[in-house]
Amino acid sequence: MRKIRLMLADDNALMREGLAMLLGLQDDMEVVAQAVNGLDVLARVADVRPDIVCMDINLGKPDGIETTRQLRLQQAGVQVIGLSAHIEAARVAEMLQAGALGYVVKDRAGSDLPAAVRAVYQGKTYIRTQ
């Protein structure tokens, strides 16, 4: 069975490592790369070839929304799930307009991110802000 290939993009090392551990426990997922900022994502995604990038919205250089826009232009086959502490509808809408198929609040990542990954991998939208 082919595993879902994931890249984690967050400027917080503890968050990245925690998500990598969580997702690494899933039988159908593997974390193939981690990125610390938007430039890192854009520079590495073609070589790493993830199916999905789990992207912090507040990622720097550029932020996660702009990185998602650029990523969707450069690598249309790579899907994005936005991760953020923000639950405001405007922020969610910005991320979805940039091309993300999913959005998970960081407080809920432990329980919701695996389901979001599976849904987005199947081409479905997954939004969980509460």
Protein Blocks (a to p, Z undefined) as FASTA:
>chain_A
ZZdddddddfblklmmmmmmmmmmpmkbccfbdcfbfklmmmmmmmnopabdcddfklgh
iafklmmmmmmmmmmmbccddddfbfbfklmmmmmmnopabdcdfklmmmmmmmmmmmmm
nopacddfZZ
